[in-house]
Amino acid sequence: MPLRLLQIEVDGARCVAALVDERRAELLVGATSVHALASAALAQGMSLAEAAERSRSGRYLDLAGVRLLPPIDHPDPAHLYLTGTGLTHLGSAASRDRMHALAASGGGQTDSMRIFQEGLKGGKPAAGAVGVQPEWFYKGDGSSVVPSGAALRSPDFALDGGEEPEIAGIYLIDSEGVPRRLGFCLANEFSDHLTERHNYLWLAHSKLRPAALGPELLTGTLPADVRGTSRIYRDGRLLWEKAFLTGEANMSHSIANLEHHHFKYAAFRRPGDVHVHFFGTATLSFADQIRTEPGDVFDISADAFVLPLRNTLVRGAAATAAPRPL
């Protein structure tokens, strides 16, 4: 089985462990975070998997007795970037068009459909070539990361709080400014679809939300065909369920092309920074006319990952944002 790393808390102490199955994990010694383990691997000239292998303890933990943390974080949350790309999956443009319910002037294609078509034509260039750039957005920093099991908090001013089941890549920038992919995680790229639907130029506003990350950091290569299921429960009953497809076989862009167009910016290659980059989805409950409510539970699972991602939607308290003179 591929190496799957967890960040966990045991009796108040942070630990890193290698997932064995849905119930057990083997404790790794000498590192209290994946960031520290990866930094040590870089310093010693070895891979993350090699560093983890050298840290195995032979001590197994029951996951029922631990607290699951996000698969990555940074000692300074301001040095973790949450970003993503949209319209990257086969079928994603159709979902976006249904959500917007808008036609371009003169009955032509929407901007969403045009950028999707460009991705179909040029999103998977030959090795070494540069393809067309995707849609891109910023979500926040490390303070916006939510672990599985925690509340997913929608701002008090939000019009909607909708799930987006997808996979994210996790990266650490090395001392030479080179992005190093640590692996992949399951994710809920939580968004405000009513705000986005009102005006596509409000997409940037709709994305400034927390995001939930599944507990596993899957190292190595992501399978080309990943199949998952997204569910919403309300009052303990299944409200909505739909399969989703991801992985490059189901995408209009290659992962390498998405990575290139993110890390081509020098500001995103600052040594020591961590990046969590969402690869997009084509499956939204919002497109099926579902309106989420506080108390709803998002449940996302996929065959490339052992553990699911579950979070309860809550509404945040009102906050004062007006500046004050100094």
N, C-alpha and C positions, 0 to 999 in steps of 0.2 A: 504494500500500500504506500502511496506517496507520503512524504513527510508532511504532517499537518501540525502546526504549532498553535498553542493556546497561551494566552495570558490569563492567569487566574489569581484569585486571592484566597489563601488558606489561613484561617485563624488570624486574619488581619494582616498577613504578610503577602506581598506580591511574589509570584513565581511564574516561570515559564515551563510548559509541559508539552510533550509530544502526544497527540491524540492516538489512542489505541483502537477504541471503538466508541459507540455512542454512550458508553457508561464509564469508561476508564481512560486515564492518561498517565504517562510516565513522567515523573518530575525530572527536570533538567537542573543540574547544579551549576552555580557560579554566575547566573544571570537572573535579574529580577524583571527584565523587560526584553521584548524582541528587539527593540532599538539598541539596547546594550549588547545583546548577543550578536546582532548584525554588525555593529560597530567593531566589536572584538574580532569578528571573522574578517572584516576588511583589513584591520590592522595586522592580522596574522597571515594574510594572503590566502585565505581559504573560503570555500563557499559557506553559505548559511547552513546548508544541510550537513556539511562536514563539522562545523562548529557545534551543531546540535548533537550529532552522533558522539562527539568527544565529551559531551556534557551529560550523557545518559546516566541515571543513578540506579536503575533497577527497582526504584520505589514507585509503586502504582497507587494512584489516587482514585477514589470513587467520585465521579463528577457531581453526584447528588450532594456531596458535602462541601463543594467549593463554590465560589462566586466567579462567574464568567465575566471577564473584562473584554474590551475591544481587542482585536488581534494586533493592533499597533497603536502606539501613542508616542508622544515626544515629551521629554522633561519640561520643555517650555511649549505650551500649546500653540503659541503664536508661530512656531516653526513647523507646524503641520498644515498643509494645504488640502482642502477638499474642493475638487474640481470635477468636471465631467463633460461628456459629449452626448448629443442627442441626434436623432434621425440616423442612427447607425445600424439599425436592424431591419431585416426584411419584414415589411408590414408596419414599421413604425410611422411612416408617413401617412398611411391610411388612418391610423389611430389619431395622429396629430390633426389631420384634416377634419375628422369627425369631431374632435374636441373643439377646434376653433370654429367650425361651421361657417367659414368665411371663404369667399371666392376672390381671386385676384381681379383687379379691374379689367373689364372687357371680357370676363369669363375665362381668363387664362388660368395657369397653374398658380397655386399659392407659393409663397416663398418656401414653405416647408417642403412641398412636393419638389420644387426645383432643386433644393439642396440635397434632398434624398436621391433624386435622379443623378445628380452629379456624383454622389457617393457610389451609386451603382456602376457608373462608367469609370470612375477613377479612384475609388476608395481602397482598391487592393492592387497596388502597383507591384511590378516585379521586384525581386530582392535587390536592394540597393538604390531603388528609384523612390522618388517622392510622389505621393498621390495627392488628390484633392483634399483640402482641409475640411474638417467637419464643423458642425455647430459646436460651440464651446461655452461653458458657463462656470462661474465661481459660486461655491456654496458657503464657505466659511473656513475657520481654522480648527485647531484641535479641540476647542471648547464646544464645537458643534457635533462631536462624535458621540453616539449613543450606543451602548452595548446591548446585546440580546438580553431580554428580560426587563430592561429599564423602560421608563415611560418615554414616549416620543411626543415631545411637547410642541404644539402648534401655537404660534404667537397669538396674542389676544386680538390683533387686528387682521388676522388671516381670514380669507373668505372660504378656504377649503384646506383640508389636510389629507392628501392622497398618497398612496403607496406607489413606488416604482421599483419592481423587483429586478435586480440586475447583479452583475459582477463588477467588482472594482479591482484595479491593480494597485499594489502597494510598493512604494519605491523609497529608497534612501539615497541621497546624493553623496557620493564619496568625496574624498579630499581633493580630487582633481576636477570636481564639478561634473562627474559622469553619473547619470542616473543608474542605480542598481535596482533591478526588480527583485523584491523579496518574495513575491508570490501574489496570490489572488484571494479575495474573500467574497462571500455572499453579502449582498447589501440591499437596503431599502433607501433609495434616493428620494426621500420624502419631499413633496412639492405642493404648491398651491395652484391647482389647475384652473380654478375660477378666475384668479388674478391673471393667469397667462391667457386664458380664453378671451378676456375682455379686450386685450390689446397685446399682440405678439411682442411689441416693444417692452412690455412689462415682464418678459421672460426672466430678466435678471432679478427683478423683485421676487418673482415666484420661487426662485431657487435658493434664496437666502433663508434657509431652514436647517434644522438639525438633520442628520442622516444616521441611520442605524447600520452597524456593521456586524455581520455574523461572527461567531467566536473563532472560526478557523482561519488560519493563514495557510493556504494550500501552496506549497513550494513546487518548483518545477514548471512543467508546461500545462497550460489549461487545455482540457479536452476540446476538440474542434466542435463537437456537438454536445451541448449541455441542455438538459431538459429539467424543468422545474415546475412547481405549482405554487401559485399565490392564492391565499385565502384570507377572508375577513370574517371574523366572528363577532356577533352582537348578542349580548345577554346570554352567552354560552352556546348560541346556535350559529350554524354556518349561514352567513348572509350571502357570500359570493365566493366563487372558486373558478380559477382558470389556469390552464397550463401555459407556460411560457418557454420559449426557446432562446438560447443564447450560445455563445461560442462562435468562432469565426465562420463555421459552416452556415450559420444563420444570420450573419452580419453582412452589411454592404461595405464595411471598412475592415481592413486587417488591424489587429491590435498594434502591430508595428507602426502602421500609419497614424493611428490615434496617438501613440506615444510620441512619434516624431513631432506632430503638430502641437503637442503640449510642451515638450521639453526644448523646442527650438528657441523658446524665449529664455534669455540669459537669467532673468529674475527667478526662473524655476530650476536653476541649476546651482543654487547656493549650497556649498558643502555643509553637510550636517542636517539639512532640511529633510522632512518626510512629506511624501505626496500620496494621497489616496485619490485615484482618478476613476470615475465611474464610466463604464463603457456603453450605457444606454439600454433601453428596453423597447418592446413593442406592445406590452401588455399592461393596461391600466384599468382599474375598476371604474374610474371616472368616465372612460369611453363607453362603458356599459350603463351609464346613467346612475351609478352608485354615488351616494353622498354620505361620506363618513361622518361619524358623530363621536364625541368624547366617550371613552369607554370601549370603543371598538378595538379588537385585537387583530393585528396584522401577523400573518403566519406565512413565512416564505421558506421553501425548501428546494433543493436541487440535487440531482444525482451525482454531481461532482463533489458534493460536500456531505459530511456525515451528520452534522448537527444543523437543526433549523435555526431560523432567525425569527424571534417573536417579540413584539412590542405592543404596548397598549397606548392608544391615542389619548392625550390629555390636552386641555386648553391652558395656555399660559396666563399668568396674571398680567394686568396692565402695567406698563412701565413708562416712566417719563423720559422722553427722548429729547426734549427741547434744551438747547444749550443755555448756559447761564453765563453772564458776563463775569469776568475775573477782575 
